[in-house]
Amino acid sequence: MKALLAPLFALTIVGCATESSPQQTLVERGRTLASVNCSDCHAVGATGESPAPEAPAFRRLHEKYRVDTLQEALAEGISVGHPAMPQFMFTPADVDAMIAYLQSIQAGPPPVQ
Ligand code: HEC
């Protein structure tokens, strides 16, 4: 278990450390945005389960969505008709970063149902 948690912890630190760096890449910015805004409920990294069981892990979003089509949803404020999911509004630059990050973590092909 420790071996599993250590990389997760490291990821979190990297996310925070890059928050205000002008050098940060789009993906790093997206990761920071996701961990700040979404990680209370969603698993936002390459591993781990969502803290809220109903919230899909971000690396699995591609099983239900084309991740690049989430752009509009992010820009206009995601509303999934679920009271547990708050509405968010992102700037276009933040949307680009989120999409880049989400695309970077999608895990392999969808599992057989
Ligand atoms: C307070 C908890 C919470 C937070 C914070 C949260 N979500 Fe969610 N999210 C949920 C839940 C619960 C669902 C499942 C909703 C459902 O199935 O109706 C969900 C579903 C989703 C879905 C899938 C929508 C669907 O129709 O299945 C996306 C995409 C999503 N969230 C993106 C995000 C993003 C991006 C953020 C951060 C900006 C975020 N969420 C933050 C709780 C949250």
py3Dmol code that shows the C-alpha trace and the ligand (Angstrom):
import py3Dmol

protein = """\
ATOM      1  CA  MET A   1       0.000   0.000   0.000  1.00  0.00           C
ATOM      2  CA  LYS A   2       2.811   2.395   0.880  1.00  0.00           C
ATOM      3  CA  ALA A   3       4.384   1.745  -2.485  1.00  0.00           C
ATOM      4  CA  LEU A   4       1.144   2.820  -4.126  1.00  0.00           C
ATOM      5  CA  LEU A   5       0.660   5.968  -2.080  1.00  0.00           C
ATOM      6  CA  ALA A   6       4.148   7.384  -2.444  1.00  0.00           C
ATOM      7  CA  PRO A   7       3.921   8.217  -6.187  1.00  0.00           C
ATOM      8  CA  LEU A   8       0.483   9.729  -5.664  1.00  0.00           C
ATOM      9  CA  PHE A   9       1.848  11.962  -2.956  1.00  0.00           C
ATOM     10  CA  ALA A  10       4.733  12.995  -5.178  1.00  0.00           C
ATOM     11  CA  LEU A  11       2.285  13.887  -7.964  1.00  0.00           C
ATOM     12  CA  THR A  12       0.349  16.136  -5.612  1.00  0.00           C
ATOM     13  CA  ILE A  13       3.493  17.992  -4.616  1.00  0.00           C
ATOM     14  CA  VAL A  14       4.526  18.508  -8.224  1.00  0.00           C
ATOM     15  CA  GLY A  15       1.042  19.837  -8.963  1.00  0.00           C
ATOM     16  CA  CYS A  16       1.284  22.447  -6.241  1.00  0.00           C
ATOM     17  CA  ALA A  17       4.866  23.417  -6.947  1.00  0.00           C
ATOM     18  CA  THR A  18       4.168  24.221 -10.595  1.00  0.00           C
ATOM     19  CA  GLU A  19       1.063  26.268  -9.935  1.00  0.00           C
ATOM     20  CA  SER A  20       2.549  29.709 -10.418  1.00  0.00           C
ATOM     21  CA  SER A  21       5.537  28.944 -12.632  1.00  0.00           C
ATOM     22  CA  PRO A  22       5.389  30.728 -16.008  1.00  0.00           C
ATOM     23  CA  GLN A  23       7.418  27.817 -17.435  1.00  0.00           C
ATOM     24  CA  GLN A  24       4.730  25.271 -16.788  1.00  0.00           C
ATOM     25  CA  THR A  25       3.421  23.318 -19.700  1.00  0.00           C
ATOM     26  CA  LEU A  26      -0.226  23.123 -20.619  1.00  0.00           C
ATOM     27  CA  VAL A  27      -0.467  19.639 -19.201  1.00  0.00           C
ATOM     28  CA  GLU A  28       1.063  20.632 -15.897  1.00  0.00           C
ATOM     29  CA  ARG A  29      -1.319  23.556 -15.645  1.00  0.00           C
ATOM     30  CA  GLY A  30      -4.234  21.241 -16.354  1.00  0.00           C
ATOM     31  CA  ARG A  31      -3.050  18.848 -13.697  1.00  0.00           C
ATOM     32  CA  THR A  32      -2.912  21.667 -11.176  1.00  0.00           C
ATOM     33  CA  LEU A  33      -6.395  22.865 -12.121  1.00  0.00           C
ATOM     34  CA  ALA A  34      -7.764  19.353 -11.820  1.00  0.00           C
ATOM     35  CA  SER A  35      -6.179  18.671  -8.475  1.00  0.00           C
ATOM     36  CA  VAL A  36      -7.315  22.020  -7.063  1.00  0.00           C
ATOM     37  CA  ASN A  37     -10.882  21.954  -8.421  1.00  0.00           C
ATOM     38  CA  CYS A  38     -11.836  18.373  -9.022  1.00  0.00           C
ATOM     39  CA  SER A  39      -9.848  16.051  -6.756  1.00  0.00           C
ATOM     40  CA  ASP A  40     -12.251  16.308  -3.826  1.00  0.00           C
ATOM     41  CA  CYS A  41     -14.501  13.921  -5.731  1.00  0.00           C
ATOM     42  CA  HIS A  42     -12.683  12.614  -8.809  1.00  0.00           C
ATOM     43  CA  ALA A  43      -9.531  10.548  -9.077  1.00  0.00           C
ATOM     44  CA  VAL A  44      -7.591  13.068 -11.182  1.00  0.00           C
ATOM     45  CA  GLY A  45      -4.317  11.162 -11.628  1.00  0.00           C
ATOM     46  CA  ALA A  46      -3.093   8.142 -13.523  1.00  0.00           C
ATOM     47  CA  THR A  47      -3.940   5.878 -10.585  1.00  0.00           C
ATOM     48  CA  GLY A  48      -6.278   5.751  -7.619  1.00  0.00           C
ATOM     49  CA  GLU A  49     -10.009   5.634  -7.073  1.00  0.00           C
ATOM     50  CA  SER A  50     -12.344   8.642  -6.879  1.00  0.00           C
ATOM     51  CA  PRO A  51     -13.021   9.901  -3.353  1.00  0.00           C
ATOM     52  CA  ALA A  52     -16.692  10.145  -4.373  1.00  0.00           C
ATOM     53  CA  PRO A  53     -17.644   6.681  -5.665  1.00  0.00           C
ATOM     54  CA  GLU A  54     -20.173   8.050  -8.213  1.00  0.00           C
ATOM     55  CA  ALA A  55     -17.651  10.445  -9.732  1.00  0.00           C
ATOM     56  CA  PRO A  56     -15.794   8.878 -12.681  1.00  0.00           C
ATOM     57  CA  ALA A  57     -11.998   8.718 -12.466  1.00  0.00           C
ATOM     58  CA  PHE A  58     -10.637  11.243 -14.977  1.00  0.00           C
ATOM     59  CA  ARG A  59      -8.408   8.676 -16.655  1.00  0.00           C
ATOM     60  CA  ARG A  60     -11.552   6.737 -17.557  1.00  0.00           C
ATOM     61  CA  LEU A  61     -13.561   9.610 -19.042  1.00  0.00           C
ATOM     62  CA  HIS A  62     -12.668   8.460 -22.553  1.00  0.00           C
ATOM     63  CA  GLU A  63     -14.731   5.328 -21.995  1.00  0.00           C
ATOM     64  CA  LYS A  64     -17.857   7.496 -22.060  1.00  0.00           C
ATOM     65  CA  TYR A  65     -16.797  10.681 -23.827  1.00  0.00           C
ATOM     66  CA  ARG A  66     -14.536  11.970 -26.489  1.00  0.00           C
ATOM     67  CA  VAL A  67     -12.333  13.977 -24.190  1.00  0.00           C
ATOM     68  CA  ASP A  68     -11.779  16.707 -26.781  1.00  0.00           C
ATOM     69  CA  THR A  69     -15.528  17.347 -26.870  1.00  0.00           C
ATOM     70  CA  LEU A  70     -15.494  18.237 -23.183  1.00  0.00           C
ATOM     71  CA  GLN A  71     -14.062  21.581 -24.251  1.00  0.00           C
ATOM     72  CA  GLU A  72     -17.472  23.149 -24.669  1.00  0.00           C
ATOM     73  CA  ALA A  73     -18.739  21.679 -21.417  1.00  0.00           C
ATOM     74  CA  LEU A  74     -15.761  23.083 -19.554  1.00  0.00           C
ATOM     75  CA  ALA A  75     -16.025  26.513 -21.148  1.00  0.00           C
ATOM     76  CA  GLU A  76     -19.728  26.860 -20.554  1.00  0.00           C
ATOM     77  CA  GLY A  77     -19.680  25.348 -17.106  1.00  0.00           C
ATOM     78  CA  ILE A  78     -20.087  21.638 -16.603  1.00  0.00           C
ATOM     79  CA  SER A  79     -23.509  20.800 -15.368  1.00  0.00           C
ATOM     80  CA  VAL A  80     -24.263  17.110 -15.249  1.00  0.00           C
ATOM     81  CA  GLY A  81     -27.674  17.423 -13.648  1.00  0.00           C
ATOM     82  CA  HIS A  82     -26.318  15.917 -10.471  1.00  0.00           C
ATOM     83  CA  PRO A  83     -26.489  17.907  -7.254  1.00  0.00           C
ATOM     84  CA  ALA A  84     -23.198  16.415  -6.080  1.00  0.00           C
ATOM     85  CA  MET A  85     -21.345  17.926  -9.012  1.00  0.00           C
ATOM     86  CA  PRO A  86     -20.823  21.699  -8.683  1.00  0.00           C
ATOM     87  CA  GLN A  87     -20.780  23.926 -11.759  1.00  0.00           C
ATOM     88  CA  PHE A  88     -17.468  25.268 -12.964  1.00  0.00           C
ATOM     89  CA  MET A  89     -16.553  28.011 -15.387  1.00  0.00           C
ATOM     90  CA  PHE A  90     -13.078  28.020 -16.900  1.00  0.00           C
ATOM     91  CA  THR A  91     -11.306  30.580 -19.012  1.00  0.00           C
ATOM     92  CA  PRO A  92     -10.421  29.405 -22.546  1.00  0.00           C
ATOM     93  CA  ALA A  93      -6.761  29.039 -21.530  1.00  0.00           C
ATOM     94  CA  ASP A  94      -7.725  26.921 -18.548  1.00  0.00           C
ATOM     95  CA  VAL A  95      -9.997  24.798 -20.724  1.00  0.00           C
ATOM     96  CA  ASP A  96      -7.104  24.090 -23.103  1.00  0.00           C
ATOM     97  CA  ALA A  97      -4.954  23.095 -20.153  1.00  0.00           C
ATOM     98  CA  MET A  98      -7.604  20.816 -18.687  1.00  0.00           C
ATOM     99  CA  ILE A  99      -8.213  19.083 -22.014  1.00  0.00           C
ATOM    100  CA  ALA A 100      -4.493  18.617 -22.590  1.00  0.00           C
ATOM    101  CA  TYR A 101      -4.136  17.134 -19.143  1.00  0.00           C
ATOM    102  CA  LEU A 102      -7.186  14.875 -19.450  1.00  0.00           C
ATOM    103  CA  GLN A 103      -5.943  13.588 -22.782  1.00  0.00           C
ATOM    104  CA  SER A 104      -2.541  12.906 -21.268  1.00  0.00           C
ATOM    105  CA  ILE A 105      -3.900  10.583 -18.572  1.00  0.00           C
ATOM    106  CA  GLN A 106      -6.518   8.538 -20.454  1.00  0.00           C
ATOM    107  CA  ALA A 107      -5.753   4.941 -19.587  1.00  0.00           C
ATOM    108  CA  GLY A 108      -5.566   2.562 -22.510  1.00  0.00           C
ATOM    109  CA  PRO A 109      -8.535   1.126 -24.378  1.00  0.00           C
ATOM    110  CA  PRO A 110     -11.915   0.820 -22.644  1.00  0.00           C
ATOM    111  CA  PRO A 111     -12.241  -2.400 -20.637  1.00  0.00           C
ATOM    112  CA  VAL A 112     -14.604  -5.066 -21.881  1.00  0.00           C
ATOM    113  CA  GLN A 113     -17.923  -4.526 -20.111  1.00  0.00           C
TER     114      GLN A 113
END
"""
ligand_1 = """\
43
HEC
C -18.230 17.829 -5.162
C -17.838 16.701 -5.965
C -17.328 16.951 -7.382
C -16.382 17.853 -7.801
C -15.597 18.856 -6.968
C -16.238 17.654 -9.227
N -17.068 16.652 -9.644
Fe -17.278 15.975 -11.559
N -18.691 14.663 -10.940
C -19.103 14.475 -9.631
C -20.081 13.397 -9.598
C -20.771 12.868 -8.349
C -20.243 12.964 -10.935
C -21.181 11.882 -11.466
C -22.434 12.581 -11.896
C -23.447 11.674 -12.477
O -23.129 10.523 -12.833
O -24.592 12.130 -12.605
C -19.352 13.784 -11.751
C -19.239 13.649 -13.126
C -18.331 14.339 -13.903
C -18.173 14.153 -15.324
C -18.943 13.160 -16.193
C -20.264 13.772 -16.505
C -21.289 12.752 -16.825
O -22.315 13.165 -17.378
O -21.097 11.555 -16.541
C -17.206 15.019 -15.750
C -16.685 15.205 -17.170
C -16.763 15.730 -14.583
N -17.468 15.297 -13.473
C -15.796 16.693 -14.589
C -15.378 17.401 -13.475
C -14.358 18.416 -13.509
C -13.574 18.830 -14.754
C -14.223 18.872 -12.229
C -13.295 19.956 -11.726
C -13.313 21.173 -12.452
C -15.175 18.151 -11.388
N -15.852 17.265 -12.186
C -15.360 18.361 -10.032
C -18.679 15.171 -8.531
C -17.758 16.204 -8.545
"""
view = py3Dmol.view(width=600, height=400)
view.addModel(protein, "pdb")
view.setStyle({"model": 0}, {"cartoon": {"style": "trace"}})
view.addModel(ligand_1, "xyz")
view.setStyle({"model": 1}, {"stick": {}})
view.zoomTo()
view.show()
